[in-house]
């Protein structure tokens, strides 16, 4: 049984730690660098988990001396996934830079409203845990605001 090299284990740990800390930042460029570091850490982790041996080519290396080809295939898959994530985040950061002049991730206002409403409900003692007052028959649907009464019929509205 092979024991992993201590230096590789430390490098994997540092890559994961730096990747996670960069991933938690608000700048898309730093998130991109965090994804790259995490991807490289995963690749090293998979390679360290594989066995040593010859190239897994039938007829060139005896079966007893062949390395397991599964970690190599998994690393190739992880490289492709990391490349796709990198391209996507790079495009998002570039588009954010074009539109706003920065690549900071903005707060979601709807999430903030929901969190504030949950805090107010918790402070007032209101909890919606019981289902006794809920009528699921649909009779009270007329009381709700139906929303806009016009519908989009397709086509250009300016020509009508």
Steps between C-alpha positions, in 0.01 A plus 500: 500500500633840406516776756446851366784747501469743794594797282215420258253470787607841633476654151150354458396643837640844415327498159168407661536759779596783263230397253226501762612834646503657152165342418340683793601844368256736327720572198437271202870508412588358841221243471648401164846455655342298782332266251831453318685421824229259614506327163876457517471371856242242393721390210798449731282317753376257237849443362645437846220249562602298193764229499847518351583284205553487130283648231163322482545391139418137426794315350763753607494453877424177688167507683665475842706816440225713343372805683128543546364703206190617691672786690653621175159506332348676801773767490431562132130539581580734789723710274217540249252593773743754648560646155126539444451666839797729434362607162155565646629704795741691277213593268286606799780713646569663163132577443467641851805717436348625174162584655592630845873576494572242772463128553352503849205272569206712615261411779173348393228739617230233509713278725559796730124571519424136579765494773367823653144365492613179669678701770190715559280191519739335744514816714121536509447136589311414184567153374332321213550147627139386538270427208171545689412841353592412144217425259621306199160480330569800275187695605706793624685552172259779399632712787852499360620768261470348153783715362489669163196422290668550165694225332765514236352371179822495301613731228600862530276716720603817313341377177158435654 
